[in-house]
Amino acid sequence: MEDWLVLQNFYEGLTTISMEHLNATVGGAFLSLTIENATTLIKKIVANQCWGKGRETQDNMYSMKETGLLATKVDL
């Protein structure tokens, strides 16, 4: 599968909230980034998350679910 198609499928598989956060992070449309810049951004997001560390509060349970989905999609 072509890299651009992997990124497009990744993006389209996100929840609406995750799409909005990703677009806000780039200051526009995530899919307008080059493949290299989009991949670099995803790697930075992954590196700055506490993958595998549980959250202590009820408020973060939803975030943990989205974070897990994002990690899985990045791995794919």
NORTALIN-V139300 format. One record per residue. RES is the residue in three letters. PHI is phi in whole degrees, 0 to 359 (* if undefined). Layout:
res->RES phi->PHI
res->RES phi->PHI
//
This chain:
res->MET phi->*
res->GLU phi->296
res->ASP phi->302
res->TRP phi->296
res->LEU phi->287
res->VAL phi->299
res->LEU phi->296
res->GLN phi->295
res->ASN phi->295
res->PHE phi->302
res->TYR phi->298
res->GLU phi->291
res->GLY phi->275
res->LEU phi->285
res->THR phi->289
res->THR phi->301
res->ILE phi->297
res->SER phi->295
res->MET phi->299
res->GLU phi->297
res->HIS phi->296
res->LEU phi->295
res->ASN phi->296
res->ALA phi->295
res->THR phi->298
res->VAL phi->271
res->GLY phi->72
res->GLY phi->169
res->ALA phi->261
res->PHE phi->305
res->LEU phi->289
res->SER phi->273
res->LEU phi->289
res->THR phi->291
res->ILE phi->301
res->GLU phi->297
res->ASN phi->293
res->ALA phi->295
res->THR phi->295
res->THR phi->299
res->LEU phi->298
res->ILE phi->299
res->LYS phi->297
res->LYS phi->295
res->ILE phi->298
res->VAL phi->297
res->ALA phi->296
res->ASN phi->267
res->GLN phi->264
res->CYS phi->266
res->TRP phi->300
res->GLY phi->89
res->LYS phi->270
res->GLY phi->286
res->ARG phi->262
res->GLU phi->272
res->THR phi->254
res->GLN phi->299
res->ASP phi->300
res->ASN phi->266
res->MET phi->298
res->TYR phi->293
res->SER phi->298
res->MET phi->297
res->LYS phi->297
res->GLU phi->296
res->THR phi->298
res->GLY phi->297
res->LEU phi->296
res->LEU phi->297
res->ALA phi->299
res->THR phi->296
res->LYS phi->294
res->VAL phi->295
res->ASP phi->299
res->LEU phi->294
//
